[in-house]
Amino acid sequence: MEQAVVDAADEFEAAAEASKLHELKELAKKPGDEADRTQLNTTYTSRMVPADSAGNEFYRLLKRVRHKICPLCGLRDVETLDHQLPKAKYPLLSVVPTNLVPACGHCNRLKWEHVPESAAEQTLHPYYDDVTDQQWLFACLQESESRPPEITYSICPPEGADSVLAARIVFHFQKFQLAELYGANGGREMSNIRGFLRILDAAGRAAYLAKMEHSVAVDKDAGGLNHWRRALYQALAGNSWYINGGFAQF
């Protein structure tokens, strides 16, 4: 069984690097014996997750490998490990480290036992997919005469982007309901800074927003090009209504 797990790990890693996790159909059939499949899953649920289990130190180490923020949403705290390919359907991968991704509980529940049927239906894997070199995430300020402005988020692939990667980013964005999550946090962020911006003139507001946008963009630990906060400040810095204090009426 140990060699089968090692072989499965090698197969998974090769497929993850090539965005071909959807092609691992045969791996899902192994092992064929139901008792062996149950034992593999029990190894994770009973021998890694419980605080007093022998493998819990390894479990906690994996949770810390990507800082404290969930890499799937980039916002909430890490609470658990998500199986990139679900353990119930791929028991040989139940304890393979590269199949275990630190995640918040909400993202873990949203993804649950999702199995990609095509290359486009693969959520991003933080160990294999680096999408920080180009901007994909954008925010837009929705103005209204009767209520405070709202911020909305969307994915816009850069010119010449790989079509499969672009489809995967859109799928990831939708699967984890990031438009709603980022929109809510963007609204809170605007409320938090509104009072401060009121004491600045237009030039001061423009300088502050541009500086905030740049500071997040250049710091990958803070978020990078595709962080929701960076997209928010970029949108505000480019909005004349906000720069000129139109928000002050609310």
C-alpha positions as CSV (number, residue, x, y, z in Angstrom):
1,M,0.0,0.0,0.0
2,E,2.9,2.4,0.8
3,Q,4.3,2.1,-2.7
4,A,0.9,2.7,-4.2
5,V,0.6,5.9,-2.2
6,V,4.1,7.0,-3.4
7,D,3.2,6.3,-7.0
8,A,-0.1,8.1,-6.7
9,A,1.7,11.1,-5.3
10,D,4.0,11.2,-8.3
11,E,1.1,10.9,-10.7
12,F,-0.8,13.7,-8.9
13,E,2.2,16.0,-8.9
14,A,2.9,15.6,-12.6
15,A,-0.8,16.2,-13.4
16,A,-1.0,19.2,-11.2
17,E,2.0,20.8,-12.9
18,A,0.4,20.3,-16.3
19,S,-3.2,21.4,-15.2
20,K,-4.4,17.8,-16.0
21,L,-5.9,16.7,-12.7
22,H,-9.1,15.9,-14.7
23,E,-7.2,13.1,-16.4
24,L,-6.6,11.1,-13.2
25,K,-9.7,9.0,-13.7
26,E,-7.9,5.7,-13.3
27,L,-6.3,6.8,-10.1
28,A,-9.8,7.3,-8.5
29,K,-10.4,3.5,-9.0
30,K,-7.5,2.6,-6.8
31,P,-7.2,0.7,-4.6
32,G,-10.1,-1.6,-5.7
33,D,-10.7,-3.1,-2.3
34,E,-13.2,-1.1,-0.3
35,A,-11.6,-2.0,3.0
36,D,-8.3,-0.5,1.8
37,R,-10.0,2.6,0.6
38,T,-11.7,3.1,4.0
39,Q,-8.4,2.5,5.8
40,L,-6.6,5.1,3.7
41,N,-9.3,7.7,4.5
42,T,-9.3,6.8,8.2
43,T,-5.5,7.4,8.3
44,Y,-6.3,11.1,7.6
45,T,-9.5,11.6,9.7
46,S,-8.3,9.6,12.7
47,R,-4.5,9.7,12.7
48,M,-3.9,13.2,11.5
49,V,-6.8,15.6,12.3
50,P,-7.4,14.9,16.0
51,A,-5.2,16.9,18.4
52,D,-4.1,13.9,20.3
53,S,-3.3,11.7,17.2
54,A,0.2,10.6,16.2
55,G,0.1,12.5,13.0
56,N,-1.4,15.8,14.2
57,E,2.0,17.5,14.3
58,F,2.3,16.9,10.6
59,Y,-1.2,18.1,10.1
60,R,-0.5,21.4,12.0
61,L,2.8,21.8,10.0
62,L,0.9,21.6,6.7
63,K,-1.6,24.2,7.9
64,R,1.2,26.7,8.6
65,V,3.0,26.2,5.3
66,R,1.3,29.1,3.5
67,H,1.2,31.7,6.3
68,K,-2.1,32.2,8.2
69,I,-4.3,33.4,5.4
70,C,-6.3,30.9,3.3
71,P,-4.6,30.8,-0.2
72,L,-7.9,29.9,-1.8
73,C,-9.7,33.2,-1.0
74,G,-6.7,35.3,0.2
75,L,-8.8,36.8,3.1
76,R,-9.9,34.5,5.9
77,D,-7.7,32.6,8.4
78,V,-6.5,29.1,7.7
79,E,-8.6,26.6,9.8
80,T,-8.2,23.2,8.1
81,L,-6.7,21.4,5.1
82,D,-8.5,21.0,1.8
83,H,-7.9,18.0,-0.4
84,Q,-7.3,19.3,-3.9
85,L,-8.7,16.0,-5.1
86,P,-11.2,14.7,-2.5
87,K,-10.1,11.9,-0.3
88,A,-13.4,10.1,-0.6
89,K,-12.9,9.7,-4.3
90,Y,-9.1,9.5,-4.4
91,P,-8.2,7.6,-1.2
92,L,-4.6,7.1,-2.3
93,L,-4.1,10.9,-2.1
94,S,-5.7,11.2,1.3
95,V,-2.4,12.0,3.1
96,V,-0.3,13.1,0.1
97,P,1.2,16.5,1.2
98,T,0.8,18.1,-2.2
99,N,-2.9,17.2,-2.3
100,L,-3.4,18.9,1.1
101,V,-3.9,22.7,0.8
102,P,-4.3,25.0,3.9
103,A,-7.8,26.6,3.7
104,C,-10.4,28.4,5.7
105,G,-13.5,26.4,6.7
106,H,-15.7,28.3,4.3
107,C,-13.6,27.6,1.2
108,N,-13.2,24.0,2.3
109,R,-17.0,23.7,2.4
110,L,-17.6,25.4,-0.9
111,K,-15.2,23.2,-2.8
112,W,-16.1,20.0,-0.8
113,E,-15.8,16.9,-3.1
114,H,-15.4,18.7,-6.4
115,V,-13.7,16.7,-9.1
116,P,-12.7,18.5,-12.3
117,E,-14.2,17.1,-15.4
118,S,-12.0,19.3,-17.7
119,A,-8.9,21.4,-17.5
120,A,-11.2,24.5,-17.1
121,E,-12.9,23.1,-14.0
122,Q,-9.8,23.0,-11.9
123,T,-9.5,25.4,-9.0
124,L,-6.1,27.0,-8.6
125,H,-3.5,25.1,-6.6
126,P,-1.3,27.4,-4.6
127,Y,1.7,25.1,-4.8
128,Y,1.6,24.9,-8.6
129,D,-0.3,27.9,-10.0
130,D,1.5,31.3,-9.7
131,V,-0.8,34.0,-11.1
132,T,0.9,36.9,-9.5
133,D,2.9,38.2,-12.5
134,Q,-0.2,39.7,-14.3
135,Q,-3.3,41.4,-13.1
136,W,-6.5,39.4,-13.4
137,L,-8.6,40.9,-10.7
138,F,-10.3,44.2,-11.2
139,A,-12.7,46.3,-9.1
140,C,-15.3,48.9,-10.3
141,L,-17.1,51.6,-8.3
142,Q,-20.8,51.6,-8.8
143,E,-22.1,55.1,-8.1
144,S,-25.6,56.0,-7.0
145,E,-27.4,59.2,-6.2
146,S,-29.5,57.6,-3.4
147,R,-27.1,55.4,-1.6
148,P,-23.4,55.0,-0.9
149,P,-21.3,53.6,-3.8
150,E,-20.7,49.9,-4.1
151,I,-17.5,48.1,-5.2
152,T,-17.8,45.1,-7.5
153,Y,-15.1,42.7,-8.6
154,S,-14.6,40.7,-11.7
155,I,-11.9,38.7,-13.6
156,C,-10.5,40.1,-16.8
157,P,-7.7,38.0,-18.4
158,P,-4.8,40.1,-19.7
159,E,-4.2,40.2,-23.4
160,G,-2.5,37.0,-24.7
161,A,-3.3,35.0,-21.6
162,D,-3.3,31.3,-21.7
163,S,-6.9,30.3,-22.4
164,V,-6.9,27.3,-20.0
165,L,-5.4,29.3,-17.2
166,A,-7.9,32.1,-17.8
167,A,-10.8,29.6,-17.6
168,R,-9.4,28.1,-14.4
169,I,-9.1,31.5,-12.8
170,V,-12.7,32.4,-13.6
171,F,-13.8,29.0,-12.3
172,H,-11.9,29.5,-9.1
173,F,-13.3,33.0,-8.7
174,Q,-16.9,31.6,-9.1
175,K,-16.4,28.4,-7.1
176,F,-15.3,30.3,-4.0
177,Q,-17.8,33.1,-4.5
178,L,-15.0,35.7,-4.4
179,A,-17.0,38.5,-6.0
180,E,-19.4,38.5,-3.1
181,L,-16.6,38.1,-0.5
182,Y,-14.4,40.8,-1.9
183,G,-17.4,43.1,-2.5
184,A,-18.4,42.9,1.1
185,N,-14.9,43.6,2.4
186,G,-14.3,46.3,-0.2
187,G,-17.4,48.1,1.1
188,R,-16.2,47.9,4.7
189,E,-12.8,49.2,3.6
190,M,-14.4,52.2,1.9
191,S,-16.3,53.0,5.1
192,N,-13.2,52.7,7.2
193,I,-11.2,55.2,5.1
194,R,-14.0,57.6,4.2
195,G,-13.6,59.7,7.4
196,F,-9.8,60.0,6.9
197,L,-10.2,61.0,3.2
198,R,-12.6,63.8,4.1
199,I,-9.8,65.7,5.8
200,L,-7.7,65.7,2.7
201,D,-8.0,67.7,-0.5
202,A,-8.4,66.1,-3.9
203,A,-4.6,66.0,-4.4
204,G,-4.1,64.4,-1.0
205,R,-6.8,61.8,-1.7
206,A,-5.3,60.9,-5.0
207,A,-1.8,60.5,-3.5
208,Y,-3.0,58.4,-0.6
209,L,-5.0,56.0,-2.7
210,A,-2.3,55.6,-5.3
211,K,0.3,54.9,-2.5
212,M,-2.0,52.3,-0.9
213,E,-2.6,50.6,-4.3
214,H,1.2,50.5,-5.0
215,S,2.1,49.2,-1.5
216,V,-0.2,46.2,-1.8
217,A,0.8,45.5,-5.4
218,V,4.5,45.2,-4.8
219,D,4.2,43.1,-1.6
220,K,3.3,39.5,-2.4
221,D,2.9,38.8,1.3
222,A,0.4,41.7,1.6
223,G,-1.5,40.5,-1.5
224,G,0.2,41.4,-4.8
225,L,-1.4,42.3,-8.1
226,N,-4.5,40.3,-7.6
227,H,-5.4,41.1,-4.0
228,W,-8.9,42.4,-3.4
229,R,-7.5,45.4,-1.5
230,R,-5.1,46.4,-4.3
231,A,-8.0,46.2,-6.9
232,L,-10.1,48.4,-4.6
233,Y,-7.5,51.1,-4.2
234,Q,-6.8,51.0,-7.9
235,A,-10.4,51.6,-8.7
236,L,-10.8,54.4,-6.2
237,A,-7.6,56.1,-7.3
238,G,-8.9,56.2,-10.9
239,N,-12.4,57.4,-10.0
240,S,-12.8,61.2,-10.3
241,W,-16.1,61.2,-8.3
242,Y,-14.3,59.6,-5.3
243,I,-11.2,61.8,-5.6
244,N,-13.3,64.9,-5.7
245,G,-15.1,63.9,-2.5
246,G,-18.4,62.8,-3.9
247,F,-18.6,60.2,-1.2
248,A,-18.9,62.9,1.4
249,Q,-22.6,63.3,0.8
250,F,-23.3,59.9,2.4
